[in-house]
């Protein structure tokens, strides 16, 4: 098997594994009502400041219509809160409830552990090389998205 085939097999496999394992890590007794997609919406809403629907939709690369469906479900489940902007009452801002913040932290810990397991046994040079390769991959994806 040549390098191209090996890399392709590895990337496809690791993507599938991350999605499967992440979903299993998310589904705990406390968060059994969340899907992997729900958790990524919660992550996009974030814990720093309130965001409008357009900002969250853009960060997820979805339409606001698609996001509205997910948001309605997360509001109903008690993970996200909608509030009107004080500056412009037409604008609806999103923030995480206490329950949403707990889910956010749970997901964040999964990602931190995944990164730690990835880099713990690497030298500084290997970490820099891996980071550069991942930046190249991210750049490719960003360029691919904008060329559509």
MARNUKOL-184150 format. One record per residue (C-alpha): x, y, z; residue in one letter. Coordinates in Angstrom, 2 decimals. Layout:
// MARNUKOL-184150
<pt><u>X</u><v>Y</v><w>Z</w><residuo>a</residuo></pt>
...
This chain:
// MARNUKOL-184150
<pt><u>0.00</u><v>0.00</v><w>0.00</w><residuo>x</residuo></pt>
<pt><u>1.47</u><v>3.37</v><w>-0.96</w><residuo>x</residuo></pt>
<pt><u>1.55</u><v>6.50</v><w>1.19</w><residuo>x</residuo></pt>
<pt><u>-1.57</u><v>8.00</v><w>-0.48</w><residuo>x</residuo></pt>
<pt><u>-3.65</u><v>4.87</v><w>0.15</w><residuo>x</residuo></pt>
<pt><u>-2.39</u><v>4.59</v><w>3.74</w><residuo>x</residuo></pt>
<pt><u>-3.14</u><v>8.24</v><w>4.52</w><residuo>x</residuo></pt>
<pt><u>-6.57</u><v>8.04</v><w>2.89</w><residuo>x</residuo></pt>
<pt><u>-7.47</u><v>4.88</v><w>4.83</w><residuo>x</residuo></pt>
<pt><u>-6.19</u><v>6.46</v><w>8.04</w><residuo>x</residuo></pt>
<pt><u>-8.06</u><v>9.77</v><w>7.64</w><residuo>x</residuo></pt>
<pt><u>-11.35</u><v>8.12</v><w>6.68</w><residuo>x</residuo></pt>
<pt><u>-11.02</u><v>5.64</v><w>9.54</w><residuo>x</residuo></pt>
<pt><u>-10.08</u><v>8.20</v><w>12.16</w><residuo>x</residuo></pt>
<pt><u>-12.94</u><v>10.48</v><w>11.13</w><residuo>x</residuo></pt>
<pt><u>-15.40</u><v>7.61</v><w>11.50</w><residuo>x</residuo></pt>
<pt><u>-13.85</u><v>6.56</v><w>14.82</w><residuo>x</residuo></pt>
<pt><u>-13.96</u><v>10.08</v><w>16.25</w><residuo>x</residuo></pt>
<pt><u>-17.64</u><v>10.42</v><w>15.37</w><residuo>x</residuo></pt>
<pt><u>-18.55</u><v>7.00</v><w>16.79</w><residuo>x</residuo></pt>
<pt><u>-16.48</u><v>7.27</v><w>19.96</w><residuo>x</residuo></pt>
<pt><u>-17.49</u><v>10.87</v><w>20.58</w><residuo>x</residuo></pt>
<pt><u>-21.15</u><v>9.88</v><w>20.39</w><residuo>x</residuo></pt>
<pt><u>-20.60</u><v>7.07</v><w>22.90</w><residuo>x</residuo></pt>
<pt><u>-18.68</u><v>9.43</v><w>25.21</w><residuo>x</residuo></pt>
<pt><u>-21.49</u><v>11.97</v><w>25.06</w><residuo>x</residuo></pt>
<pt><u>-24.29</u><v>9.54</v><w>25.83</w><residuo>x</residuo></pt>
<pt><u>-24.13</u><v>9.33</v><w>29.60</w><residuo>x</residuo></pt>
<pt><u>-27.05</u><v>9.03</v><w>31.98</w><residuo>x</residuo></pt>
<pt><u>-26.94</u><v>12.82</v><w>32.45</w><residuo>x</residuo></pt>
<pt><u>-26.89</u><v>13.66</v><w>28.72</w><residuo>x</residuo></pt>
<pt><u>-28.79</u><v>10.73</v><w>27.20</w><residuo>x</residuo></pt>
<pt><u>-31.18</u><v>13.15</v><w>25.49</w><residuo>x</residuo></pt>
<pt><u>-28.39</u><v>14.69</v><w>23.38</w><residuo>x</residuo></pt>
<pt><u>-27.03</u><v>13.62</v><w>20.02</w><residuo>x</residuo></pt>
<pt><u>-23.56</u><v>14.28</v><w>18.67</w><residuo>x</residuo></pt>
<pt><u>-25.09</u><v>17.03</v><w>16.53</w><residuo>x</residuo></pt>
<pt><u>-26.77</u><v>18.60</v><w>19.58</w><residuo>x</residuo></pt>
<pt><u>-23.43</u><v>18.65</v><w>21.39</w><residuo>x</residuo></pt>
<pt><u>-21.76</u><v>20.43</v><w>18.48</w><residuo>x</residuo></pt>
<pt><u>-24.52</u><v>23.05</v><w>18.45</w><residuo>x</residuo></pt>
<pt><u>-23.98</u><v>23.54</v><w>22.20</w><residuo>x</residuo></pt>
<pt><u>-20.25</u><v>23.89</v><w>21.53</w><residuo>x</residuo></pt>
<pt><u>-20.94</u><v>26.52</v><w>18.84</w><residuo>x</residuo></pt>
<pt><u>-23.18</u><v>28.54</v><w>21.18</w><residuo>x</residuo></pt>
<pt><u>-20.32</u><v>28.43</v><w>23.66</w><residuo>x</residuo></pt>
<pt><u>-19.96</u><v>29.79</v><w>27.16</w><residuo>x</residuo></pt>
<pt><u>-18.30</u><v>33.16</v><w>26.61</w><residuo>x</residuo></pt>
<pt><u>-20.98</u><v>35.53</v><w>25.36</w><residuo>x</residuo></pt>
<pt><u>-24.44</u><v>35.43</v><w>23.88</w><residuo>x</residuo></pt>
<pt><u>-24.53</u><v>34.88</v><w>20.12</w><residuo>x</residuo></pt>
<pt><u>-27.15</u><v>35.46</v><w>17.49</w><residuo>x</residuo></pt>
<pt><u>-28.49</u><v>32.69</v><w>15.27</w><residuo>x</residuo></pt>
<pt><u>-26.50</u><v>33.85</v><w>12.23</w><residuo>x</residuo></pt>
<pt><u>-23.17</u><v>33.67</v><w>14.09</w><residuo>x</residuo></pt>
<pt><u>-23.89</u><v>30.16</v><w>15.39</w><residuo>x</residuo></pt>
<pt><u>-25.16</u><v>28.97</v><w>11.99</w><residuo>x</residuo></pt>
<pt><u>-22.06</u><v>30.34</v><w>10.27</w><residuo>x</residuo></pt>
<pt><u>-19.71</u><v>28.61</v><w>12.73</w><residuo>x</residuo></pt>
<pt><u>-21.51</u><v>25.31</v><w>12.03</w><residuo>x</residuo></pt>
<pt><u>-21.72</u><v>25.92</v><w>8.25</w><residuo>x</residuo></pt>
<pt><u>-25.50</u><v>25.46</v><w>8.26</w><residuo>x</residuo></pt>
<pt><u>-28.42</u><v>27.70</v><w>7.36</w><residuo>x</residuo></pt>
<pt><u>-30.31</u><v>29.55</v><w>10.08</w><residuo>x</residuo></pt>
<pt><u>-33.36</u><v>27.49</v><w>9.11</w><residuo>x</residuo></pt>
<pt><u>-31.51</u><v>24.25</v><w>9.82</w><residuo>x</residuo></pt>
<pt><u>-30.16</u><v>25.66</v><w>13.06</w><residuo>x</residuo></pt>
<pt><u>-33.66</u><v>26.74</v><w>14.16</w><residuo>x</residuo></pt>
<pt><u>-34.80</u><v>23.12</v><w>14.19</w><residuo>x</residuo></pt>
<pt><u>-31.88</u><v>22.06</v><w>16.39</w><residuo>x</residuo></pt>
<pt><u>-32.26</u><v>25.15</v><w>18.58</w><residuo>x</residuo></pt>
<pt><u>-35.96</u><v>24.53</v><w>19.21</w><residuo>x</residuo></pt>
<pt><u>-35.11</u><v>21.06</v><w>20.45</w><residuo>x</residuo></pt>
<pt><u>-32.25</u><v>22.28</v><w>22.69</w><residuo>x</residuo></pt>
<pt><u>-34.42</u><v>25.04</v><w>24.17</w><residuo>x</residuo></pt>
<pt><u>-37.19</u><v>22.52</v><w>24.86</w><residuo>x</residuo></pt>
<pt><u>-34.69</u><v>20.16</v><w>26.53</w><residuo>x</residuo></pt>
<pt><u>-33.38</u><v>23.02</v><w>28.68</w><residuo>x</residuo></pt>
<pt><u>-29.83</u><v>23.32</v><w>27.30</w><residuo>x</residuo></pt>
<pt><u>-30.13</u><v>26.66</v><w>25.48</w><residuo>x</residuo></pt>
<pt><u>-31.91</u><v>29.91</v><w>26.33</w><residuo>x</residuo></pt>
<pt><u>-33.15</u><v>32.55</v><w>23.92</w><residuo>x</residuo></pt>
<pt><u>-33.21</u><v>36.19</v><w>25.01</w><residuo>x</residuo></pt>
<pt><u>-34.00</u><v>39.41</v><w>23.16</w><residuo>x</residuo></pt>
<pt><u>-31.15</u><v>41.84</v><w>22.68</w><residuo>x</residuo></pt>
<pt><u>-31.46</u><v>44.95</v><w>24.83</w><residuo>x</residuo></pt>
<pt><u>-30.02</u><v>47.10</v><w>22.00</w><residuo>x</residuo></pt>
<pt><u>-32.27</u><v>45.73</v><w>19.24</w><residuo>x</residuo></pt>
<pt><u>-35.37</u><v>43.84</v><w>20.37</w><residuo>x</residuo></pt>
<pt><u>-35.65</u><v>42.19</v><w>16.94</w><residuo>x</residuo></pt>
<pt><u>-32.42</u><v>40.26</v><w>17.58</w><residuo>x</residuo></pt>
<pt><u>-32.62</u><v>36.97</v><w>19.46</w><residuo>x</residuo></pt>
<pt><u>-29.48</u><v>35.99</v><w>21.35</w><residuo>x</residuo></pt>
<pt><u>-28.55</u><v>32.47</v><w>22.39</w><residuo>x</residuo></pt>
<pt><u>-26.80</u><v>31.36</v><w>25.54</w><residuo>x</residuo></pt>
<pt><u>-26.35</u><v>28.12</v><w>27.41</w><residuo>x</residuo></pt>
<pt><u>-28.40</u><v>27.35</v><w>30.50</w><residuo>x</residuo></pt>
<pt><u>-26.68</u><v>25.81</v><w>33.51</w><residuo>x</residuo></pt>
<pt><u>-27.58</u><v>22.39</v><w>32.07</w><residuo>x</residuo></pt>
<pt><u>-26.11</u><v>23.47</v><w>28.72</w><residuo>x</residuo></pt>
<pt><u>-22.90</u><v>24.63</v><w>30.40</w><residuo>x</residuo></pt>
<pt><u>-22.53</u><v>21.21</v><w>32.05</w><residuo>x</residuo></pt>
<pt><u>-22.96</u><v>19.50</v><w>28.67</w><residuo>x</residuo></pt>
<pt><u>-20.44</u><v>21.93</v><w>27.13</w><residuo>x</residuo></pt>
<pt><u>-17.86</u><v>21.10</v><w>29.83</w><residuo>x</residuo></pt>
<pt><u>-18.51</u><v>17.35</v><w>29.44</w><residuo>x</residuo></pt>
<pt><u>-17.84</u><v>17.62</v><w>25.68</w><residuo>x</residuo></pt>
<pt><u>-14.80</u><v>19.84</v><w>26.23</w><residuo>x</residuo></pt>
<pt><u>-13.23</u><v>17.26</v><w>28.56</w><residuo>x</residuo></pt>
<pt><u>-13.69</u><v>14.56</v><w>25.90</w><residuo>x</residuo></pt>
<pt><u>-11.83</u><v>16.73</v><w>23.38</w><residuo>x</residuo></pt>
<pt><u>-9.08</u><v>17.63</v><w>25.87</w><residuo>x</residuo></pt>
<pt><u>-8.51</u><v>13.94</v><w>26.64</w><residuo>x</residuo></pt>
<pt><u>-8.41</u><v>13.12</v><w>22.91</w><residuo>x</residuo></pt>
<pt><u>-5.77</u><v>15.80</v><w>22.27</w><residuo>x</residuo></pt>
<pt><u>-3.77</u><v>14.77</v><w>25.33</w><residuo>x</residuo></pt>
<pt><u>-3.74</u><v>11.14</v><w>24.17</w><residuo>x</residuo></pt>
<pt><u>-2.62</u><v>12.30</v><w>20.72</w><residuo>x</residuo></pt>
<pt><u>0.33</u><v>14.44</v><w>21.77</w><residuo>x</residuo></pt>
<pt><u>1.49</u><v>13.04</v><w>25.13</w><residuo>x</residuo></pt>
<pt><u>4.15</u><v>10.74</v><w>23.71</w><residuo>x</residuo></pt>
<pt><u>5.36</u><v>13.08</v><w>20.95</w><residuo>x</residuo></pt>
<pt><u>8.50</u><v>15.16</v><w>21.02</w><residuo>x</residuo></pt>
<pt><u>8.19</u><v>18.92</v><w>20.55</w><residuo>x</residuo></pt>
<pt><u>9.37</u><v>18.53</v><w>16.94</w><residuo>x</residuo></pt>
<pt><u>6.75</u><v>15.85</v><w>16.29</w><residuo>x</residuo></pt>
<pt><u>4.04</u><v>18.05</v><w>17.85</w><residuo>x</residuo></pt>
<pt><u>5.04</u><v>20.93</v><w>15.56</w><residuo>x</residuo></pt>
<pt><u>5.02</u><v>18.64</v><w>12.52</w><residuo>x</residuo></pt>
<pt><u>1.61</u><v>17.24</v><w>13.44</w><residuo>x</residuo></pt>
<pt><u>0.24</u><v>20.76</v><w>14.00</w><residuo>x</residuo></pt>
<pt><u>1.56</u><v>21.88</v><w>10.61</w><residuo>x</residuo></pt>
<pt><u>-0.02</u><v>18.87</v><w>8.88</w><residuo>x</residuo></pt>
<pt><u>-3.36</u><v>19.55</v><w>10.56</w><residuo>x</residuo></pt>
<pt><u>-3.21</u><v>23.22</v><w>9.56</w><residuo>x</residuo></pt>
<pt><u>-2.59</u><v>22.12</v><w>5.97</w><residuo>x</residuo></pt>
<pt><u>-5.61</u><v>19.81</v><w>6.13</w><residuo>x</residuo></pt>
<pt><u>-7.79</u><v>22.55</v><w>7.62</w><residuo>x</residuo></pt>
<pt><u>-6.65</u><v>24.99</v><w>4.92</w><residuo>x</residuo></pt>
<pt><u>-7.56</u><v>22.45</v><w>2.24</w><residuo>x</residuo></pt>
<pt><u>-11.06</u><v>22.04</v><w>3.73</w><residuo>x</residuo></pt>
<pt><u>-11.56</u><v>25.81</v><w>3.97</w><residuo>x</residuo></pt>
<pt><u>-10.45</u><v>26.33</v><w>0.36</w><residuo>x</residuo></pt>
<pt><u>-12.67</u><v>23.46</v><w>-0.78</w><residuo>x</residuo></pt>
<pt><u>-15.70</u><v>24.99</v><w>0.97</w><residuo>x</residuo></pt>
<pt><u>-15.16</u><v>28.40</v><w>-0.63</w><residuo>x</residuo></pt>
<pt><u>-14.65</u><v>26.93</v><w>-4.13</w><residuo>x</residuo></pt>
<pt><u>-18.11</u><v>25.34</v><w>-4.21</w><residuo>x</residuo></pt>
